[in-house]
Amino acid sequence: MNEKIPYYDCAIVGGGPAGLSLAAWLGKRGFRVVLFEKNSYPFHKVCGEYLSLESMESLLELGMPLESWELPRINTLFMSSPGGTAFTRPLKPGGVGLSRYRLDQALAARAKANGAHVLEQAKVGAVFQENEIFKLESSRGVVRAGVCCASFGRHANLDVKWKREGLKKPPNFIGVKYHVQLERPQDTIELHYFKNGYCGISPVEDGKHCICYLTTEKNLREQGNDILCLEERVLSENPFLRKALKEAVRLYKRPLTVSHVGFSRKSLIEDHVLMLGDAAGMIAPLCGNGMSMALHSSKLAADLVAQHLEGSISRDSLEKAYQGSWQSHFASRMRSGRLIQDLFLRPAAANVLVKALRPFPALIDYMVRQTHGQQPF
Ligand SMILES: Cc1cc2nc3c(=O)[nH]c(=O)nc-3n(C[C@H](O)[C@H](O)[C@H](O)COP(=O)(O)OP(=O)(O)OC[C@H]3O[C@@H](n4cnc5c(N)ncnc54)[C@H](O)[C@@H]3O)c2cc1C
C-alpha cells in the first residue's frame, strides 16, 4: 500500500523565501525534495520588499540572477515621526529593493532547476509522523518523507491544528501594501511613523516603489475597517506620508492586505517538523530583514538536514543542532526588533523618540546593528 505513495528525502510545506531556498539547496545536493505551495507563482505578497545585503552572497551562490536585474541599491534611511520631525542616516550595510513577485518566482524556478518537485496550488492539510516517516496530506495528494520542514509563514492552518505556543497571544496587526509610481530617490528607504503603526516606502525593480505599512487591527476597526479612511485620517497626520500618499500613482486597483500578523515567540520544532522562516518566529518588519532571516534559517537547516540524510547525525541531534543554531543566530535580533517596535508604537512615543534620536546618530546606527546580521551567510 505504502509503496504507491511517493517517497521523498525531504518534504517542505510553504514556498516563500525560506521553503524555496531550502528546496533549492537540498536539490542542488542531489536529495529528493518536494515542496507544497498553496498559491501559483508568480504572485504578490504583503512585504516591504527591502532585502538586506546579508543574503546577497547566498542568493548568488544559489545562482539567482540578481546582477542582471539592476536592482535599486538602498543605502540611506529617512525616518519621520507623526508630528513631522525627520532625519536622514546612511544605512549600513543597506540592501536592495526587489519585489516578492519576482524573488519568489525566481527562487521557485531555481528550486525546480535543481531537481526539486515544486507543487503549486497544493495546500497541506495535515502532517503525521509514524516510525520515523512523515506522511503529508495535501490538496494534490499524499506523500511520505524522511524529513519534514515547515516554512508556511507567520500564520497558517497547521499552526491552529498544532495549537502552537505563538498563538497564545493572538496576532493583532495587519499589513497593507501597494506598488506605486512615485518620484523619490532610488537609494533611500523611508520609514514614517503614524498613530499605532509605521509605513515603509522604498524603490523596487522597474522604477516602481513599494508602499507597505503595519498597524493594529484596532486602528483599522476604528476607521470602520476602511483602508482609505485609515490612510486619510490616521496615516496622513504625518505630513511626509500625506505628501507621499497624495503623489503616489497606485499600480493596483486595491491594496494587498494581510491580517493575523503577530510577533510572539514560537516553537522551533513541532512533532519533529523543523520550523523555518516566519514559521519559527517573525521579526518586526521595521527591521527590514525578515526575508534574509528566512533565507538564513534555511541555509542552516539545509546543512543539518543533509548531514542527517547522509546518516552522519541522528534525528535527535538534527533537532538539537537546529534549535541551538537558530537561537544563536536570531534570538537576540528578534528580541531587539520586538523591543524597538513596542517602544515606537506606544502612544505619542514616536514623536518623542524621533526628536530625541535625531542629535545622536551613533544611537540610530546601534539600533540598526542590533537587528541585522553583521556578516553575509
Ligand atoms: C507588513 C510587512 C512588511 C514587511 N517588510 C519586509 C521587508 O521590507 N523586508 C523583509 O526582509 N521582510 C519584510 N517582511 C517580512 C517578510 O515578508 C517575511 O519575513 C518573509 O516573507 C518570510 O518568508 P517565509 O518563507 O518564512 O514565509 P512566507 O513568505 O510567508 O511564505 C510562506 C508560504 O507558505 C504558503 N503556505 C501557507 N500555508 C500553507 C499550507 N498549508 N500548504 C501550502 N502552502 C502554504 C503561503 O502561501 C506562502 O507562500 C514584512 C512583513 C510584513 C507583514
The ligand as an SDF file (V2000), in Angstrom:
LIG
                    3D

 53 58  0  0  0  0  0  0  0  0999 V2000
    3.8680   44.4930    6.6110 C   0  0  0  0  0  0  0  0  0  0  0  0
    5.1060   43.6780    6.4210 C   0  0  0  0  0  0  0  0  0  0  0  0
    6.2450   44.2740    5.8530 C   0  0  0  0  0  0  0  0  0  0  0  0
    7.4210   43.5210    5.6990 C   0  0  0  0  0  0  0  0  0  0  0  0
    8.5170   44.1130    5.1200 N   0  0  0  0  0  0  0  0  0  0  0  0
    9.6590   43.4020    4.9550 C   0  0  0  0  0  0  0  0  0  0  0  0
   10.7920   43.9730    4.3010 C   0  0  0  0  0  0  0  0  0  0  0  0
   10.7740   45.1070    3.8230 O   0  0  0  0  0  0  0  0  0  0  0  0
   11.9190   43.2230    4.2030 N   0  0  0  0  0  0  0  0  0  0  0  0
   11.9970   41.9370    4.6920 C   0  0  0  0  0  0  0  0  0  0  0  0
   13.0560   41.3040    4.5730 O   0  0  0  0  0  0  0  0  0  0  0  0
   10.9280   41.3590    5.2840 N   0  0  0  0  0  0  0  0  0  0  0  0
    9.7710   42.0520    5.4150 C   0  0  0  0  0  0  0  0  0  0  0  0
    8.6700   41.4620    5.9870 N   0  0  0  0  0  0  0  0  0  0  0  0
    8.7920   40.0720    6.4800 C   0  0  0  0  0  0  0  0  0  0  0  0
    8.8310   39.0490    5.3280 C   0  0  0  0  0  0  0  0  0  0  0  0
    7.7160   39.2290    4.4970 O   0  0  0  0  0  0  0  0  0  0  0  0
    8.8360   37.6600    5.9090 C   0  0  0  0  0  0  0  0  0  0  0  0
    9.7950   37.5780    6.9330 O   0  0  0  0  0  0  0  0  0  0  0  0
    9.1420   36.5970    4.8400 C   0  0  0  0  0  0  0  0  0  0  0  0
    8.1470   36.5810    3.8740 O   0  0  0  0  0  0  0  0  0  0  0  0
    9.2580   35.2180    5.4840 C   0  0  0  0  0  0  0  0  0  0  0  0
    9.4060   34.2520    4.4910 O   0  0  0  0  0  0  0  0  0  0  0  0
    8.8540   32.7650    4.7090 P   0  0  0  0  0  0  0  0  0  0  0  0
    9.3540   31.9710    3.5570 O   0  0  0  0  0  0  0  0  0  0  0  0
    9.1680   32.3250    6.0860 O   0  0  0  0  0  0  0  0  0  0  0  0
    7.2600   32.8920    4.6680 O   0  0  0  0  0  0  0  0  0  0  0  0
    6.2710   33.4450    3.5450 P   0  0  0  0  0  0  0  0  0  0  0  0
    6.9490   34.3570    2.6170 O   0  0  0  0  0  0  0  0  0  0  0  0
    5.0820   33.9550    4.2690 O   0  0  0  0  0  0  0  0  0  0  0  0
    5.8710   32.1470    2.7230 O   0  0  0  0  0  0  0  0  0  0  0  0
    5.0390   31.1570    3.2650 C   0  0  0  0  0  0  0  0  0  0  0  0
    4.3470   30.4310    2.1160 C   0  0  0  0  0  0  0  0  0  0  0  0
    3.6700   29.2830    2.6090 O   0  0  0  0  0  0  0  0  0  0  0  0
    2.4450   29.1220    1.8960 C   0  0  0  0  0  0  0  0  0  0  0  0
    1.5590   28.3080    2.7500 N   0  0  0  0  0  0  0  0  0  0  0  0
    0.9970   28.6450    3.9400 C   0  0  0  0  0  0  0  0  0  0  0  0
    0.2970   27.6140    4.4350 N   0  0  0  0  0  0  0  0  0  0  0  0
    0.4200   26.6010    3.5490 C   0  0  0  0  0  0  0  0  0  0  0  0
   -0.0680   25.2500    3.5050 C   0  0  0  0  0  0  0  0  0  0  0  0
   -0.8050   24.7250    4.4980 N   0  0  0  0  0  0  0  0  0  0  0  0
    0.2360   24.4960    2.4300 N   0  0  0  0  0  0  0  0  0  0  0  0
    0.9960   25.0000    1.4070 C   0  0  0  0  0  0  0  0  0  0  0  0
    1.4830   26.2590    1.3970 N   0  0  0  0  0  0  0  0  0  0  0  0
    1.2210   27.0320    2.4540 C   0  0  0  0  0  0  0  0  0  0  0  0
    1.9790   30.5550    1.6670 C   0  0  0  0  0  0  0  0  0  0  0  0
    1.0980   30.6610    0.5770 O   0  0  0  0  0  0  0  0  0  0  0  0
    3.3000   31.2940    1.4310 C   0  0  0  0  0  0  0  0  0  0  0  0
    3.6120   31.4170    0.0560 O   0  0  0  0  0  0  0  0  0  0  0  0
    7.4700   42.1600    6.1280 C   0  0  0  0  0  0  0  0  0  0  0  0
    6.3120   41.5660    6.6620 C   0  0  0  0  0  0  0  0  0  0  0  0
    5.1460   42.3090    6.8130 C   0  0  0  0  0  0  0  0  0  0  0  0
    3.9250   41.6420    7.3900 C   0  0  0  0  0  0  0  0  0  0  0  0
  1  2  1  0
  2  3  1  0
  2 52  2  0
  3  4  2  0
  4  5  1  0
  4 50  1  0
  5  6  2  0
  6  7  1  0
  6 13  1  0
  7  8  2  0
  7  9  1  0
  9 10  1  0
 10 11  2  0
 10 12  1  0
 12 13  2  0
 13 14  1  0
 14 15  1  0
 14 50  1  0
 15 16  1  0
 16 17  1  0
 16 18  1  0
 18 19  1  0
 18 20  1  0
 20 21  1  0
 20 22  1  0
 22 23  1  0
 23 24  1  0
 24 25  2  0
 24 26  1  0
 24 27  1  0
 27 28  1  0
 28 29  2  0
 28 30  1  0
 28 31  1  0
 31 32  1  0
 32 33  1  0
 33 34  1  0
 33 48  1  0
 34 35  1  0
 35 36  1  0
 35 46  1  0
 36 37  1  0
 36 45  1  0
 37 38  2  0
 38 39  1  0
 39 40  1  0
 39 45  2  0
 40 41  1  0
 40 42  2  0
 42 43  1  0
 43 44  2  0
 44 45  1  0
 46 47  1  0
 46 48  1  0
 48 49  1  0
 50 51  2  0
 51 52  1  0
 52 53  1  0
M  END
$$$$
